Amino acid sequence: STANPQSGGVIQVVNATSTTGVSTSSTTLVTTGFSASITPKFSTSKILIFVNGNTYIASSNVGSFTVYRGSTNLSPSPAGTYQGFGQSYIAGAGIQCNHTFSFLDSPATTSSTTYTIYYASVNGGSAYICINQVAATLILQEIAA
């Protein structure tokens, strides 16, 4: 029951899927426009975030991918362009790959909270998400504290 949730139990799940391909050559993290929102039932809850997406990085480039809660980058990586949960690197021709990562967030709110995928092209070349309309997923699970 959500009235007295058991610690560690899943209270609710939000699932978003996108097949909209987007690209950037920005060397700073920019939004992909792919997001999902959840309204936690309890301010003590944790939000477990799962991201899975198909990416393409043009030749001699590094792509960096992360997730934001509102305007806050949740990645624990050091600050800078490489700040993200996932990276693709290619020294030669372009590479298509899959990025999968998860993170346990503590938003401390019962207000609607939006999580958005951001990315950057470290060297200014092209970086894509959902290349060839391969689906990306963003799953949010509210976990009882």
Secondary structure, DSSP 8 states (H G I E B T S, - for coil): --SS--TT-EEEEEEEEE---EEE--SS-EEEEEEEEE--SSTT-EEEEEEEEEEEE-SSEEEEEEEEETTEE---S-SSTT-SSEEEEESSS-EEEEEEEEEEE----SS-EEEEEEEEETTSS-EEESGGG--EEEEEEEE--
